[in-house]
């Protein structure tokens, strides 16, 4: 039976870029919240 957990067989399958993932997520969420904020400002301007 093969050793499925042998690290020599599974090198670099899914590279991890943790800091890049955090930065992309932060910028994406900040952009989304900016769009939501702009939408609320426009909605308030149209109501009043």
N, C-alpha and C positions, 0 to 999 in steps of 0.2 A: 504494500500500500504506500502511495506517495506521501511525502511530507508536504501538506498543503500550506503550512505556515512558514516554509523555508524562505527567508528574505531574499535569497539570491535569485529566486524565480519571479519576484514581484518588485523589481526595482523601478522606481519612478513611474508607477502606474497613474497616479493622480497627484501631480505636483501641488504643493500647498503654498499659497501666497497670502498669508494671513493678514499682513499689514495692508497689502493692496486691496484685499477683500473688505477690510474695515473702512478704508478710505473711499472706495467706490460705493459702499453701502451708506456711508455718512453723507457723501455728496448727493447721492440719489435721493435719500430721504429728505435732505435739506432742500433740494430742488422741488420735490413733491410738495413739501409744506409751503414753499414759496408760491407755487401755483395755487394751492388751496387758499393762502392768505390773499393773493391778488383776486381770486374769485370772490371771496367774501367782501373785499373792499368794493369791488364793482357792484355786487349785489346790494350792499348798503347804499351806495351812491344812487342806484336805480330806485330803491325803495323810498329814500328821503328826498 
